[in-house]
Structures are given as C-alpha cells and as structure tokens.
C-alpha cells in the first residue's frame, strides 16, 4: 500500500466510512489488508472494533496478528473476551499469535488500570 492509499484509509476511518473500508478489506492484497487492520486500531468507533473482531477470524494469519495488536492498542476491555476465545482455539505451535494475544490483553489490563486511577 502506497502513501496515497494510506492517507485514503486514514481519511475513511476519520470519516467513519466503514462500508468502503470493508470493501477495501475484501478486495485488497495481504499487505493492504494488514495496514488497514493496523489503522483500525486508531479508531475508538464501535464499527471499527466490530471489524477487528471479524478480522480475528481472517484466513490470513498476518491480518489476524494485526487485528490482535490493534485490539491491544484500543485498550477496550470487551476485546479480551474475543482474544481469549481465539487463544483457546489456537494450536500450541501458533506461538506468534499466542504471544500477541497475551501482550494485547496485558495492554488492555494496563489501560483499565489507568482509567481507575
């Protein structure tokens, strides 16, 4: 994905144009989809969160990994349920995904601690 496309994705997320973002995810190549998934981690919108939940089940492991990381960046407590569910279904050899899930849950827990303070 080039700089022009990245700016377009950022603009679509800012404008909350989820329909276009989903179409880009459906049609995009792996690296484009990974970058869009990363960009979704910058949005506090429920629709962005819901797209990330869907991307946890993507066929592309790179997209799954980025969705896990983006959920950690959001710091939304309800993401833990989805991450834990995914982690419970992964085979032990998927260490990169498992480690990313643990790291994202830790980030979410830390964000929750900061909210209490």
mmCIF file of the C-alpha atoms, coordinates in Angstrom:
data_MODEL
# 
_entry.id   MODEL 
# 
loop_
_atom_site.group_PDB 
_atom_site.id 
_atom_site.type_symbol 
_atom_site.label_atom_id 
_atom_site.label_alt_id 
_atom_site.label_comp_id 
_atom_site.label_asym_id 
_atom_site.label_entity_id 
_atom_site.label_seq_id 
_atom_site.pdbx_PDB_ins_code 
_atom_site.Cartn_x 
_atom_site.Cartn_y 
_atom_site.Cartn_z 
_atom_site.occupancy 
_atom_site.B_iso_or_equiv 
_atom_site.pdbx_formal_charge 
_atom_site.auth_seq_id 
_atom_site.auth_comp_id 
_atom_site.auth_asym_id 
_atom_site.auth_atom_id 
_atom_site.pdbx_PDB_model_num 
ATOM 1   C CA . UNK A 1 1   ? 0.000   0.000   0.000  1.00 0.00 ? 1   UNK A CA 1 
ATOM 2   C CA . UNK A 1 2   ? 1.465   3.323   -1.003 1.00 0.00 ? 2   UNK A CA 1 
ATOM 3   C CA . UNK A 1 3   ? 1.332   6.637   0.851  1.00 0.00 ? 3   UNK A CA 1 
ATOM 4   C CA . UNK A 1 4   ? -1.681  7.804   -1.159 1.00 0.00 ? 4   UNK A CA 1 
ATOM 5   C CA . UNK A 1 5   ? -3.648  4.673   -0.194 1.00 0.00 ? 5   UNK A CA 1 
ATOM 6   C CA . UNK A 1 6   ? -2.620  5.029   3.457  1.00 0.00 ? 6   UNK A CA 1 
ATOM 7   C CA . UNK A 1 7   ? -3.914  8.607   3.512  1.00 0.00 ? 7   UNK A CA 1 
ATOM 8   C CA . UNK A 1 8   ? -7.152  7.422   1.896  1.00 0.00 ? 8   UNK A CA 1 
ATOM 9   C CA . UNK A 1 9   ? -7.602  4.739   4.569  1.00 0.00 ? 9   UNK A CA 1 
ATOM 10  C CA . UNK A 1 10  ? -6.888  7.241   7.352  1.00 0.00 ? 10  UNK A CA 1 
ATOM 11  C CA . UNK A 1 11  ? -9.431  9.631   5.826  1.00 0.00 ? 11  UNK A CA 1 
ATOM 12  C CA . UNK A 1 12  ? -12.054 6.879   5.518  1.00 0.00 ? 12  UNK A CA 1 
ATOM 13  C CA . UNK A 1 13  ? -11.526 5.882   9.150  1.00 0.00 ? 13  UNK A CA 1 
ATOM 14  C CA . UNK A 1 14  ? -11.718 9.503   10.298 1.00 0.00 ? 14  UNK A CA 1 
ATOM 15  C CA . UNK A 1 15  ? -14.965 9.925   8.341  1.00 0.00 ? 15  UNK A CA 1 
ATOM 16  C CA . UNK A 1 16  ? -16.168 6.544   9.654  1.00 0.00 ? 16  UNK A CA 1 
ATOM 17  C CA . UNK A 1 17  ? -16.879 5.219   6.166  1.00 0.00 ? 17  UNK A CA 1 
ATOM 18  C CA . UNK A 1 18  ? -16.965 1.582   7.250  1.00 0.00 ? 18  UNK A CA 1 
ATOM 19  C CA . UNK A 1 19  ? -18.619 0.314   4.074  1.00 0.00 ? 19  UNK A CA 1 
ATOM 20  C CA . UNK A 1 20  ? -15.721 1.454   1.895  1.00 0.00 ? 20  UNK A CA 1 
ATOM 21  C CA . UNK A 1 21  ? -13.190 0.160   4.395  1.00 0.00 ? 21  UNK A CA 1 
ATOM 22  C CA . UNK A 1 22  ? -14.840 -3.268  4.375  1.00 0.00 ? 22  UNK A CA 1 
ATOM 23  C CA . UNK A 1 23  ? -14.820 -3.299  0.565  1.00 0.00 ? 23  UNK A CA 1 
ATOM 24  C CA . UNK A 1 24  ? -11.110 -2.462  0.590  1.00 0.00 ? 24  UNK A CA 1 
ATOM 25  C CA . UNK A 1 25  ? -10.525 -5.312  3.039  1.00 0.00 ? 25  UNK A CA 1 
ATOM 26  C CA . UNK A 1 26  ? -12.448 -7.730  0.830  1.00 0.00 ? 26  UNK A CA 1 
ATOM 27  C CA . UNK A 1 27  ? -10.610 -6.776  -2.357 1.00 0.00 ? 27  UNK A CA 1 
ATOM 28  C CA . UNK A 1 28  ? -7.164  -5.876  -1.015 1.00 0.00 ? 28  UNK A CA 1 
ATOM 29  C CA . UNK A 1 29  ? -3.929  -7.788  -1.159 1.00 0.00 ? 29  UNK A CA 1 
ATOM 30  C CA . UNK A 1 30  ? -2.453  -9.136  2.078  1.00 0.00 ? 30  UNK A CA 1 
ATOM 31  C CA . UNK A 1 31  ? -0.188  -6.150  2.871  1.00 0.00 ? 31  UNK A CA 1 
ATOM 32  C CA . UNK A 1 32  ? -3.005  -3.678  2.156  1.00 0.00 ? 32  UNK A CA 1 
ATOM 33  C CA . UNK A 1 33  ? -5.350  -5.583  4.437  1.00 0.00 ? 33  UNK A CA 1 
ATOM 34  C CA . UNK A 1 34  ? -2.702  -5.706  7.181  1.00 0.00 ? 34  UNK A CA 1 
ATOM 35  C CA . UNK A 1 35  ? -2.217  -1.927  7.017  1.00 0.00 ? 35  UNK A CA 1 
ATOM 36  C CA . UNK A 1 36  ? -5.950  -1.245  7.054  1.00 0.00 ? 36  UNK A CA 1 
ATOM 37  C CA . UNK A 1 37  ? -6.257  -3.531  10.075 1.00 0.00 ? 37  UNK A CA 1 
ATOM 38  C CA . UNK A 1 38  ? -3.486  -1.602  11.842 1.00 0.00 ? 38  UNK A CA 1 
ATOM 39  C CA . UNK A 1 39  ? -5.198  1.696   11.041 1.00 0.00 ? 39  UNK A CA 1 
ATOM 40  C CA . UNK A 1 40  ? -8.445  0.417   12.571 1.00 0.00 ? 40  UNK A CA 1 
ATOM 41  C CA . UNK A 1 41  ? -6.608  0.239   15.895 1.00 0.00 ? 41  UNK A CA 1 
ATOM 42  C CA . UNK A 1 42  ? -6.524  4.037   15.940 1.00 0.00 ? 42  UNK A CA 1 
ATOM 43  C CA . UNK A 1 43  ? -10.314 4.410   15.905 1.00 0.00 ? 43  UNK A CA 1 
ATOM 44  C CA . UNK A 1 44  ? -12.449 4.397   19.033 1.00 0.00 ? 44  UNK A CA 1 
ATOM 45  C CA . UNK A 1 45  ? -15.581 3.698   16.990 1.00 0.00 ? 45  UNK A CA 1 
ATOM 46  C CA . UNK A 1 46  ? -17.674 0.584   17.699 1.00 0.00 ? 46  UNK A CA 1 
ATOM 47  C CA . UNK A 1 47  ? -17.810 -0.250  13.989 1.00 0.00 ? 47  UNK A CA 1 
ATOM 48  C CA . UNK A 1 48  ? -14.005 -0.315  13.813 1.00 0.00 ? 48  UNK A CA 1 
ATOM 49  C CA . UNK A 1 49  ? -13.991 -2.620  16.837 1.00 0.00 ? 49  UNK A CA 1 
ATOM 50  C CA . UNK A 1 50  ? -16.558 -4.904  15.193 1.00 0.00 ? 50  UNK A CA 1 
ATOM 51  C CA . UNK A 1 51  ? -14.474 -5.092  12.013 1.00 0.00 ? 51  UNK A CA 1 
ATOM 52  C CA . UNK A 1 52  ? -11.430 -6.027  14.101 1.00 0.00 ? 52  UNK A CA 1 
ATOM 53  C CA . UNK A 1 53  ? -13.435 -8.799  15.793 1.00 0.00 ? 53  UNK A CA 1 
ATOM 54  C CA . UNK A 1 54  ? -14.297 -10.132 12.345 1.00 0.00 ? 54  UNK A CA 1 
ATOM 55  C CA . UNK A 1 55  ? -10.650 -9.895  11.251 1.00 0.00 ? 55  UNK A CA 1 
ATOM 56  C CA . UNK A 1 56  ? -9.568  -12.120 14.154 1.00 0.00 ? 56  UNK A CA 1 
ATOM 57  C CA . UNK A 1 57  ? -11.083 -14.953 12.105 1.00 0.00 ? 57  UNK A CA 1 
ATOM 58  C CA . UNK A 1 58  ? -9.493  -13.899 8.810  1.00 0.00 ? 58  UNK A CA 1 
ATOM 59  C CA . UNK A 1 59  ? -7.842  -16.582 6.672  1.00 0.00 ? 59  UNK A CA 1 
ATOM 60  C CA . UNK A 1 60  ? -4.605  -14.579 6.523  1.00 0.00 ? 60  UNK A CA 1 
ATOM 61  C CA . UNK A 1 61  ? -2.528  -15.049 9.674  1.00 0.00 ? 61  UNK A CA 1 
ATOM 62  C CA . UNK A 1 62  ? -0.810  -11.679 9.123  1.00 0.00 ? 62  UNK A CA 1 
ATOM 63  C CA . UNK A 1 63  ? -4.208  -9.966  9.219  1.00 0.00 ? 63  UNK A CA 1 
ATOM 64  C CA . UNK A 1 64  ? -5.135  -11.918 12.357 1.00 0.00 ? 64  UNK A CA 1 
ATOM 65  C CA . UNK A 1 65  ? -1.897  -10.849 14.022 1.00 0.00 ? 65  UNK A CA 1 
ATOM 66  C CA . UNK A 1 66  ? -2.506  -7.192  13.191 1.00 0.00 ? 66  UNK A CA 1 
ATOM 67  C CA . UNK A 1 67  ? -6.106  -7.423  14.427 1.00 0.00 ? 67  UNK A CA 1 
ATOM 68  C CA . UNK A 1 68  ? -4.820  -8.794  17.745 1.00 0.00 ? 68  UNK A CA 1 
ATOM 69  C CA . UNK A 1 69  ? -2.317  -5.950  18.042 1.00 0.00 ? 69  UNK A CA 1 
ATOM 70  C CA . UNK A 1 70  ? -4.930  -3.349  17.104 1.00 0.00 ? 70  UNK A CA 1 
ATOM 71  C CA . UNK A 1 71  ? -7.269  -4.630  19.804 1.00 0.00 ? 71  UNK A CA 1 
ATOM 72  C CA . UNK A 1 72  ? -4.469  -4.135  22.307 1.00 0.00 ? 72  UNK A CA 1 
ATOM 73  C CA . UNK A 1 73  ? -3.938  -0.595  21.046 1.00 0.00 ? 73  UNK A CA 1 
ATOM 74  C CA . UNK A 1 74  ? -7.631  0.184   21.508 1.00 0.00 ? 74  UNK A CA 1 
ATOM 75  C CA . UNK A 1 75  ? -7.421  -0.886  25.138 1.00 0.00 ? 75  UNK A CA 1 
ATOM 76  C CA . UNK A 1 76  ? -11.114 -1.805  25.173 1.00 0.00 ? 76  UNK A CA 1 
ATOM 77  C CA . UNK A 1 77  ? -11.924 -4.267  27.945 1.00 0.00 ? 77  UNK A CA 1 
ATOM 78  C CA . UNK A 1 78  ? -14.547 -6.167  25.915 1.00 0.00 ? 78  UNK A CA 1 
ATOM 79  C CA . UNK A 1 79  ? -11.818 -7.122  23.422 1.00 0.00 ? 79  UNK A CA 1 
ATOM 80  C CA . UNK A 1 80  ? -10.383 -9.528  25.996 1.00 0.00 ? 80  UNK A CA 1 
ATOM 81  C CA . UNK A 1 81  ? -13.285 -11.962 25.555 1.00 0.00 ? 81  UNK A CA 1 
ATOM 82  C CA . UNK A 1 82  ? -12.604 -12.209 21.812 1.00 0.00 ? 82  UNK A CA 1 
ATOM 83  C CA . UNK A 1 83  ? -8.853  -12.507 22.293 1.00 0.00 ? 83  UNK A CA 1 
ATOM 84  C CA . UNK A 1 84  ? -9.213  -15.170 24.988 1.00 0.00 ? 84  UNK A CA 1 
ATOM 85  C CA . UNK A 1 85  ? -11.647 -17.118 22.830 1.00 0.00 ? 85  UNK A CA 1 
ATOM 86  C CA . UNK A 1 86  ? -9.250  -17.016 19.902 1.00 0.00 ? 86  UNK A CA 1 
ATOM 87  C CA . UNK A 1 87  ? -6.326  -18.012 22.108 1.00 0.00 ? 87  UNK A CA 1 
ATOM 88  C CA . UNK A 1 88  ? -8.206  -21.004 23.489 1.00 0.00 ? 88  UNK A CA 1 
ATOM 89  C CA . UNK A 1 89  ? -8.726  -22.351 19.961 1.00 0.00 ? 89  UNK A CA 1 
ATOM 90  C CA . UNK A 1 90  ? -5.181  -21.901 18.668 1.00 0.00 ? 90  UNK A CA 1 
ATOM 91  C CA . UNK A 1 91  ? -2.800  -24.854 18.465 1.00 0.00 ? 91  UNK A CA 1 
ATOM 92  C CA . UNK A 1 92  ? 0.314   -24.536 20.646 1.00 0.00 ? 92  UNK A CA 1 
ATOM 93  C CA . UNK A 1 93  ? 2.603   -24.089 17.636 1.00 0.00 ? 93  UNK A CA 1 
ATOM 94  C CA . UNK A 1 94  ? 0.968   -20.718 16.783 1.00 0.00 ? 94  UNK A CA 1 
ATOM 95  C CA . UNK A 1 95  ? 3.316   -19.020 19.254 1.00 0.00 ? 95  UNK A CA 1 
ATOM 96  C CA . UNK A 1 96  ? 3.438   -15.656 17.479 1.00 0.00 ? 96  UNK A CA 1 
ATOM 97  C CA . UNK A 1 97  ? -0.343  -15.280 17.646 1.00 0.00 ? 97  UNK A CA 1 
ATOM 98  C CA . UNK A 1 98  ? -0.484  -16.587 21.231 1.00 0.00 ? 98  UNK A CA 1 
ATOM 99  C CA . UNK A 1 99  ? 2.238   -14.182 22.358 1.00 0.00 ? 99  UNK A CA 1 
ATOM 100 C CA . UNK A 1 100 ? 0.479   -11.281 20.619 1.00 0.00 ? 100 UNK A CA 1 
ATOM 101 C CA . UNK A 1 101 ? -2.781  -12.176 22.367 1.00 0.00 ? 101 UNK A CA 1 
ATOM 102 C CA . UNK A 1 102 ? -1.047  -12.188 25.761 1.00 0.00 ? 102 UNK A CA 1 
ATOM 103 C CA . UNK A 1 103 ? 0.599   -8.845  25.001 1.00 0.00 ? 103 UNK A CA 1 
ATOM 104 C CA . UNK A 1 104 ? -2.667  -7.263  23.853 1.00 0.00 ? 104 UNK A CA 1 
ATOM 105 C CA . UNK A 1 105 ? -4.546  -8.480  26.919 1.00 0.00 ? 105 UNK A CA 1 
ATOM 106 C CA . UNK A 1 106 ? -1.778  -7.022  29.092 1.00 0.00 ? 106 UNK A CA 1 
ATOM 107 C CA . UNK A 1 107 ? -2.152  -3.659  27.286 1.00 0.00 ? 107 UNK A CA 1 
ATOM 108 C CA . UNK A 1 108 ? -5.914  -3.750  27.792 1.00 0.00 ? 108 UNK A CA 1 
ATOM 109 C CA . UNK A 1 109 ? -5.470  -4.535  31.503 1.00 0.00 ? 109 UNK A CA 1 
ATOM 110 C CA . UNK A 1 110 ? -2.993  -1.672  31.845 1.00 0.00 ? 110 UNK A CA 1 
ATOM 111 C CA . UNK A 1 111 ? -5.406  0.729   30.107 1.00 0.00 ? 111 UNK A CA 1 
ATOM 112 C CA . UNK A 1 112 ? -8.153  -0.386  32.516 1.00 0.00 ? 112 UNK A CA 1 
ATOM 113 C CA . UNK A 1 113 ? -5.852  0.280   35.498 1.00 0.00 ? 113 UNK A CA 1 
ATOM 114 C CA . UNK A 1 114 ? -5.113  3.780   34.225 1.00 0.00 ? 114 UNK A CA 1 
ATOM 115 C CA . UNK A 1 115 ? -8.838  4.519   33.878 1.00 0.00 ? 115 UNK A CA 1 
ATOM 116 C CA . UNK A 1 116 ? -9.424  3.620   37.529 1.00 0.00 ? 116 UNK A CA 1 
ATOM 117 C CA . UNK A 1 117 ? -6.704  5.948   38.761 1.00 0.00 ? 117 UNK A CA 1 
# 
